[in-house]
Amino acid sequence: MADQPLKAHFAETVTLPDGRNVRVMAYPDGSIRFRVDGLPYVLTEAYLTGDATKDRAILKISPGKQGSSAAYNYVEELEKRNGQ
């Protein structure tokens, strides 16, 4: 029988100043999941092994479009979405 997906034992949503929501979920196996509203994103920075002295990992996502490294101007994109 296939393993059942783990249920998050912690979840919290943060609303950013521009109205986007970021949800962070933690699971019993130690994994962490992020859900971000808004534009498509591209991964622009990842330090997954962390800094041995600080024991951290860093992930950065930036607004982007398929095939691009990052959106050229996030403010312009927001204005288009909001019809300004």
N, C-alpha and C positions, 0 to 999 in steps of 0.2 A: 504494500500500500504506500502511496506517495506521502511524503512528509507534509503535515499541515503547516500553513504559513504561521509564523509567530505573530502573536498579538502584541502591539506596543504596550509597554507598562508605564510609559510616560509620553505625553503629547502636549505641546503648547503652541499656540499661534501668536505671532507678533505682527502687528500692523505697522508698516513703514509709513513715514510721513507722506509719501505720495499715494498711499492707499493700497499698495500691494500687500498681500499677506504672505508670511513665511511660516510654515509649520515644521516643527522639529519633533521627531518621534524617536524614542529609544526603545530597544528591544532587549529581552532577557539574554540573548546571545552576545550582547555587547555592541551590536551594530546600531547605526544611527541613520535615519532617513530624513531628507529635507524635501519639502514641497513648496515651490515658489510660484505665486500667481504672476501674470503679466506676459511680457513678450517671450518669444523663444530665447533661450540662453545658450551660451557656449561656455565650456570650461576653459578658463583663461589662466588658472594657476592651481597647482596641486602639489602640496608637500605632504605626501602620504606616509612617509617614514617618520615625519616630524623632526623635531630638534631633540636629540638625545638628552640634552641638559634640561629641556623644558617639558619633554614628553607630550608634544602636541602635533596635531596634523592641521593643515590649513587648506581650505578649498575656496576658490573664488570663481564665481560665475558672472558673466557680463552679458547684457542684452546683445543678441546677435541674430543673424539670419543664416539659413542653411548655406554652407559653403564659405561663410565669412569668419574671420577671427573675432570680430565684435562689431556691434552696431556703430555706424559712423557718428551718429549724433542722437543720443537717447532723448534729449529734450525735443528735437524735431519729431521723432517718432511718437512721443506722447502727445504732442500737439495735433498730429494727424489723427490719432485715435480719438482724441477729444473733440475733433472738428473745429479746431481754432485756427 
